[in-house]
Amino acid sequence: MGKILSVTLLGIWSTFISCNFKSELKNKVILAVFAHPDDETAIGQMLVKYGKTNKVYLIILTDGKWGTKPGFPTGDTLVKLRQTESQCACKIMGLQPPIFLGFTDGFDTRDGVGLYMKQSYLLKQKLAEKIKELNPDLIITFGPDGDTGHSDHRMSSNMVTEIILKEGWVDKFPLYYLGWTNKDDIKFKDIRGLNTVDPKYLNISINYTNEEEEQAMKALDCYKSQFSPQEISEWKDVERKDSSNTFHFRQLVVSAKQKRGLLEH
């Protein structure tokens, strides 16, 4: 498998190659890491696909307590409700029960830099321990664009990447970033819109069936505290009208070649 393209990502020289992440996988351990309960719905169809023949785990970093909607509880009651919703969705999609790390939604940035620094240190420590415990064949998360640009999405991507680099796990636990194209952004423009990546950097495409899509769409119904019936209906309609049934990713690979200068080839 040759090198396809070299780019700069998150301040390091990286090469994206298609390796462990194949369209068809069996008897593997797949780990998806996201910030909030419901973030996994972004790639629900693919998780359904792989959940049929692999063990798919979902780690949710925060408690989601700031995801408040009129008519629904707040605070700790909302945290418990959102956990129940996530468990419901994972069961429908055929995933392992979700793993809640329970850190404060927003990573404590609302309460000052000091609390954020303390929480981020503990979160990275706990997440690294979970990764070692699960020993996944690959890890999936949002890219540095943060899906919709949500700061928590960006932070979860950053923390996973930081752990992989710090521990020297680039080869041991291949990390894949979800990437959206302009076509995806147009597709969801009326609902929310997406941050995009130039397609030349998205060299991994994963297809899914209409049946897998329908199963993932059923999981949306679990998240009543986050989406109104109209929002869920609109989301399902948008997905069903799109017949491409494809997600795009890119893999983080760090070159170990030593160089004398920044622009040295």
N, C-alpha and C positions, 0 to 999 in steps of 0.2 A: 504494500500500500504506500504509494509515493506521496511526497508532499504536494499539496495543492496550492496553497496560498499562504504567504506570511504577512501578518499585520501587527500593529501595536494595539494591545488591549490591557487596560488597567495598569499601564506603565511598564509592561514587560513585553518582550518579544515573544510572540505566540505563533504557532502554526496549527491550522485547523485541518484535521484529517478524519476520514470516516474509518472507525476502528471497531470497538466493541459494540457500538450502538447500531444494530442491524434492524431491518424492517421486521424480521421474524426472530424472536428470542424464546428460548425454552429453558426452564429450570434455572433461572437466574434470580438474583436478588437485586431489585431495582429500588432506589431511594429517591423520592421527590421531596425537596425542602422548600417550603414557602412560609410567608409571614403570617397569614391569617387563615382561619377556617373559611373556606369557600374559594381560596386562591387556586386550588387544584382544578377547579372547574374550567380554567383556561385551557387545560389539555385533557379534560375528562375522557374524551373519546380514545385517546392514545393509552391512557391508564387502564381503561376497560380492555383494550386490545391486549395489553401485556399482562393484565391481571388474570387472564384465562390460563396462561401457561407458565407464569412466574410468580414469585412472591413480591408484591409491590407494597412498599411501606411509604407512609406519608408523615413527615415531621412538620409540625406547625409551631413556629417559634413564639408567637405572641398569643395573649389571651383574647384579643379581639374586642376588648371592652368598650372601645371608642366607636365601634361600628353601630351606632344607635340609629333607630328608626322610630317615627311616631307610632304609638300603639304597642310598642314592645318594651320589655323591662330594660333596665340599665345596670351598670356595675357588675357585681359578682353574679347576680341572677342572669344577666345577659351572657356572661362568660360560660356558665353552665349550659345555657340554652344553645349557644353556638357550638359547644363541644358535642352536645346531643345531635345537632344538625350535621356536624362533620362525620360523626359515627354513622348516621343514617346514610349519608352520601357514599361513604367508603363501602358500606355493606352492599348498596345497590350496584356499585361499580366493580365489586369483586376484589376489593383491596383488603390488605390487613388493617386491623383497627388503627385509627390515627394515633400518633404519638404527640402529646401536647407538652411542650417545654414550659409553657405558662408564663413567659416573660411579659412585661407590661406592654400593651399595645402602644405603638409609637416609640418603643424603646426608651421610654422615660424622657424623651427630648422636650416634652411639655414642662418638665420640672427642673430643667437646668442641665448644664453640661456635666456637672459632677455625677449626678445620678445616672445619666446616660453612659458615662465612661465605666462606672461600676457595673451596671447591668450588662453592657456589651462584653466586658471581660468575662463575667460569669456565664453569659450565653454561649460565647465561643468555646469555653471550657466544657460545658455540658454537651454542646452539639458535637464537638470532637469525640467525646466519650461515646455518644450514641452511634456515630459513624463507625468507630472501631468495633462496637458491640454488634452492629448489624452486618458489618463487613460486606457492603454492597458490591456488585459487579459494575455498577455505574450509578452516577448521581445526576439528577436533573434539577435545575432551578431557573429562575428568570435570569436574563442577561443584565448587563449594567444599565440598560435602558429602563429596567424596572417595569416591563409590560405596559402599563398605562402611564408610567412615570411616577407612580406612588412612591413616596420616600421610603416606606417600610419595605416595599418590593426591592428597591435599589439596595437597601441595607442588608436584606437577607441574601441577595446575590453576592454582595461584597463580603459578607462574613463567611459564607461557604467558600468563596474563592480564597480568602485570606487563610482559612484553615488548611485548605489543600496545599497552598504554597508553603505555609509555615511548617507543616508536618512532613513535607516531601512526598505527598501522596498523588502527585499528578498522574503517574503511571499506575499506581495501585488502585486508585478510585477515580476512573475517568469521569470528568465533569463536563456536562453538556448544558449549554444555554439555549433556552427557547428564544426564537427570533421571529418577529412579525415582518411581513413585507408591506409595501404600499397597498397591495390588493387587500390584505387583511385589514388595514386601517380603513380603507374605503368601505369594506364590508360592515364594519362596526361603527362607522362614523355617526350614524343617527342614534346609537346607543351610548357610546362613550369615547371611541377613538383609541388608537394604540400608538406606542412609540415603535419605530421601525428600524430595520437594518438593511443595508444594501444586499440584494440577493446573492451577489458574488461571494459574500462571506458565509452564506447559509448553504453548506454543502452536504447536509444530511436531511433527507426527506422521509417522513414516516407516514404511510397511508393507513386509513382505517375504513371500515365498512359502514354502510348505512345502519346496520343492526347495532354495531358498536356505538354509533352516534346516538341512536335512540335510547340505548341504555344509559349513556352519559347524560342525556337530556332529562331522563327521569330523576337523576340525582339532583338536578337543579331545584326540584320541588321540595327538597329537604330544607333549603335555605330560605325559609319564610321570613326570618328576621332581617334578611339582607336584601331580598328582591321582592317587589310587589308581584302579584299575579300577572299584571300587564308587562312588567319588565321580563319576567320569565317567558311569557308567551312570545314577546318580540325577539328574545334571544333564540328561542327554539326556531322561530320562523326564519331568522337570518341564517342559522346553521343549515337548515333543511334546503334552503334555496341555493346554497353553495355546494356544488357537486364535486369540487376538487378533492375534498376529504383528505387534506394533507397538513401536517405540521412540519416546521423547519427548525433545524438546530445547528449549532456549531460547537465543536469540541475545543477545550482549552488544552494546549500542549506547549510546554516551555522548552525552548532550545537550550541545551547545556553547553553549546559551543562558546568558548571564551573569545571575547573580542577586545580590541584595544581602544576602539572609538565608537561613538554612538551611531554613525552612519556606515561603519565598516561592514562589508558583505561577508 
